[in-house]
């Protein structure tokens, strides 16, 4: 299975102290949900705990999910598009 990573923050845990390494990882799988992906992502990002990393994994959507995700500028968000 091929995949394309649009943005991936590689984190070297060994070089980070516990205050900078993400404590929580959130994975959001999606398929043809461009209409609600930003609402879902906003819900995660607005939680009170900010020490998170988010992976949105698009399972080869045929809608405009990739274009919607391209508008996201939060450094905690990673978008992975499976082909």
NORVEN-V934673 format. One record per residue. N is the residue number from 0. PSI is psi in whole degrees, -180 to 180 (none if undefined). NEAR is the number of other C-alpha atoms within 10 Angstrom. D_FIRST is the distance of its C-alpha to the first C-alpha in Angstrom with 1 decimal. Layout:
N/PSI/NEAR/D_FIRST ; N/PSI/NEAR/D_FIRST
//
This chain:
0/127/4/0.0 ; 1/150/6/3.8 ; 2/159/13/6.6 ; 3/127/12/10.3 ; 4/117/11/13.1 ; 5/-39/12/16.3 ; 6/128/14/18.5 ; 7/122/13/18.2 ; 8/111/12/21.4 ; 9/127/7/21.3 ; 10/120/11/24.1 ; 11/99/8/26.0 ; 12/-36/11/27.7 ; 13/-24/8/30.1 ; 14/4/9/31.5 ; 15/146/11/32.0 ; 16/171/8/34.7 ; 17/-16/10/34.1 ; 18/-18/8/35.5 ; 19/-21/12/32.7 ; 20/138/16/29.6 ; 21/132/16/27.9 ; 22/-31/12/29.2 ; 23/133/11/26.9 ; 24/131/12/23.2 ; 25/129/14/22.2 ; 26/125/12/18.8 ; 27/103/15/18.9 ; 28/146/13/16.0 ; 29/150/17/16.5 ; 30/115/15/15.9 ; 31/48/16/18.5 ; 32/38/17/21.0 ; 33/-29/18/22.3 ; 34/-22/12/25.7 ; 35/-1/12/25.7 ; 36/-37/19/23.2 ; 37/-36/16/26.0 ; 38/-43/11/28.3 ; 39/-48/12/25.9 ; 40/-43/18/25.3 ; 41/-41/10/29.1 ; 42/-42/10/29.9 ; 43/-47/17/27.9 ; 44/-21/19/29.3 ; 45/7/9/32.9 ; 46/157/10/33.1 ; 47/-29/7/36.0 ; 48/122/10/33.9 ; 49/-10/13/32.6 ; 50/69/15/31.1 ; 51/163/17/27.5 ; 52/143/20/24.0 ; 53/132/20/21.8 ; 54/115/19/18.1 ; 55/119/18/17.2 ; 56/113/18/13.5 ; 57/118/23/13.0 ; 58/64/15/10.7 ; 59/46/17/10.7 ; 60/149/16/14.5 ; 61/1/12/16.7 ; 62/-157/13/19.7 ; 63/38/12/20.8 ; 64/-44/21/19.3 ; 65/-40/18/18.2 ; 66/-39/10/21.7 ; 67/-45/15/23.3 ; 68/-27/20/21.4 ; 69/-18/11/22.4 ; 70/-11/9/26.0 ; 71/127/14/25.5 ; 72/8/9/27.4 ; 73/124/10/27.5 ; 74/-13/11/26.5 ; 75/-9/17/25.4 ; 76/131/20/22.6 ; 77/135/21/19.0 ; 78/125/21/16.6 ; 79/125/20/12.8 ; 80/115/20/11.2 ; 81/146/14/7.6 ; 82/none/11/7.2
//
